[in-house]
């Protein structure tokens, strides 16, 4: 008679252990902490590449030359950044990282993107119909960009068995909208060695 309660107890303990092993464990990390799990492009790559490349573009002669000739800082817009890599990369996050670095530098004026401008223009049209004369914002007062920053993200993967070298190359170009001159070309390379564990018996 005592065997059944003992068996039920053992069964309950096994169920508890299995459920405990399957439970989700969440650990909060600092946003600055570097944590590579898969070896793929991640938030750290996006942040470090944007910081380094924007720091470089702002340190080059074009910005001083423009400011001296025009007595004002240049207006910059970010154009298309194409993902030509072997994997899915959230280009929008990378673009936002670059926008933040440009704006926070205080060295350039930053123009809203094409999509953002369209939304703002719709708001101005709405103000023309519904806002007071004193508060409505007039059309035709936008600041045109002087330069456009655009680029590509490329990859080369070298794989053998469970080992892989993942090579990322980010190329950015700053182009004058007045005459199509390329005033800056930047490049950043990232190389990762990924070794996947074998099957353990």
C-alpha positions in Angstrom: 0.0 0.0 0.0 2.9 2.3 0.7 4.4 1.7 -2.8 1.7 3.8 -4.5 2.2 7.0 -2.5 6.0 6.6 -2.9 5.6 6.2 -6.7 3.3 9.2 -6.8 5.8 11.3 -4.9 8.7 10.3 -7.2 6.5 11.1 -10.2 5.7 14.5 -8.9 9.3 15.3 -8.2 10.2 14.2 -11.8 7.5 16.5 -13.2 8.7 19.4 -11.1 12.3 18.9 -12.2 11.3 18.7 -15.9 9.2 21.9 -15.6 12.0 23.7 -13.8 14.4 22.7 -16.6 12.1 24.0 -19.3 11.3 27.4 -17.6 12.6 30.6 -19.2 15.5 32.3 -17.5 15.8 36.1 -18.2 18.9 38.1 -17.3 19.0 41.8 -17.8 22.2 43.1 -19.5 23.7 46.5 -19.9 23.1 47.9 -23.4 26.9 48.5 -23.7 27.7 44.9 -22.9 29.2 42.9 -25.8 27.5 39.5 -26.1 27.9 37.4 -29.3 25.8 34.3 -29.3 25.4 33.3 -33.0 28.3 35.3 -34.5 25.8 37.2 -36.7 25.6 41.0 -37.0 24.1 42.3 -33.8 23.4 45.5 -31.8 27.0 45.8 -30.7 28.2 45.7 -34.3 25.6 48.4 -35.4 26.5 50.7 -32.5 30.3 50.4 -32.8 30.4 50.7 -36.6 28.1 53.8 -36.6 30.1 55.5 -33.8 33.4 54.9 -35.5 32.4 55.8 -39.0 30.5 59.0 -38.0 33.4 60.1 -35.9 35.6 59.7 -39.0 33.4 61.5 -41.4 33.0 64.5 -39.0 36.8 64.7 -38.6 37.5 65.2 -42.3 38.2 68.5 -44.2 34.9 68.7 -46.1 32.9 69.9 -43.0 35.3 72.7 -42.2 35.5 73.8 -45.8 31.7 74.0 -46.1 31.2 75.8 -42.8 33.9 78.4 -43.8 32.5 79.0 -47.2 28.8 79.2 -46.2 29.1 80.5 -42.6 26.8 77.7 -41.4 27.1 74.0 -40.7 26.2 71.6 -43.6 22.8 69.9 -43.7 23.0 66.1 -44.0 20.5 63.4 -44.9 21.0 59.6 -44.8 19.9 57.9 -48.0 19.7 54.2 -48.8 22.0 51.8 -46.9 21.7 48.5 -48.8 22.1 45.1 -47.1 24.0 42.9 -49.6 25.0 40.4 -47.0 24.2 36.7 -46.6 22.0 37.4 -43.6 19.1 39.5 -42.5 20.4 42.8 -41.0 18.1 45.4 -39.5 19.4 48.3 -41.6 16.9 50.7 -40.0 18.5 50.3 -36.6 22.0 50.9 -38.1 20.7 54.1 -39.9 19.1 55.3 -36.6 22.5 54.7 -34.8 24.2 56.9 -37.4 21.5 59.6 -37.2 22.0 59.8 -33.4 25.7 60.2 -33.8 25.3 62.9 -36.4 22.7 64.9 -34.6 24.4 64.6 -31.2 27.7 65.8 -32.6 26.3 69.4 -33.0 28.5 69.8 -36.1 25.9 69.3 -38.7 22.2 70.0 -39.3 20.2 66.9 -39.9 17.4 66.7 -42.4 14.4 64.4 -42.0 14.1 61.3 -44.2 11.9 61.1 -47.3 9.2 59.2 -45.4 9.4 61.6 -42.4 9.1 64.7 -44.6 6.0 63.3 -46.3 4.3 62.9 -42.9 5.3 66.4 -41.9 4.0 67.8 -45.1 0.6 66.2 -44.5 0.6 67.8 -41.1 1.2 71.2 -42.6 -1.7 70.7 -45.1 -3.9 69.9 -42.1 -2.7 73.0 -40.3 -3.6 75.1 -43.3 -7.2 74.0 -42.9 -7.6 73.8 -39.2 -4.9 75.8 -37.3 -5.0 79.5 -36.4 -3.0 82.0 -38.5 -0.5 82.5 -35.7 0.2 78.8 -35.1 0.1 77.3 -38.6 3.5 76.5 -40.3 3.8 77.7 -43.8 4.8 75.5 -46.8 8.0 76.0 -48.6 10.2 76.7 -45.6 12.1 73.4 -45.5 15.9 73.2 -45.4 17.4 71.3 -48.3 20.2 68.8 -47.6 23.7 69.7 -48.7 25.0 66.2 -48.5 23.6 62.6 -48.6 25.2 59.7 -46.7 24.6 56.3 -48.3 26.2 52.9 -48.4 26.2 49.1 -48.4 26.8 46.2 -46.0 28.5 43.2 -47.5 29.7 39.8 -46.2 32.1 37.0 -47.0 31.6 33.7 -45.2 34.3 31.0 -45.2 33.0 27.8 -43.8 34.6 24.4 -43.1 32.9 21.7 -41.0 31.9 23.4 -37.7 34.2 26.4 -38.1 33.3 29.6 -39.9 34.9 33.0 -40.5 32.3 35.8 -40.9 33.6 38.9 -42.6 31.5 42.1 -42.7 32.4 45.2 -44.7 30.5 48.4 -44.4 31.1 51.1 -47.0 29.7 54.6 -46.7 29.9 57.5 -49.1 29.1 61.2 -48.5 27.9 62.9 -51.7 27.4 66.6 -52.4 23.8 67.1 -53.6 24.9 70.3 -55.4 27.4 68.7 -57.8 27.5 64.9 -57.0 31.0 65.2 -55.6 32.1 62.4 -53.3 33.6 64.3 -50.3 34.2 61.3 -48.0 34.4 57.5 -48.4 34.6 55.4 -45.3 35.0 51.7 -44.7 34.7 49.5 -41.6 35.5 45.8 -41.5 34.5 43.2 -38.9 35.9 39.7 -38.7 34.5 37.0 -36.5 35.6 33.4 -36.0 32.7 31.1 -35.0 33.2 27.6 -33.9 30.0 25.5 -33.4 30.1 22.7 -30.8 30.1 19.1 -32.0 27.7 16.4 -30.9 28.5 15.0 -27.5 27.4 11.5 -26.7 
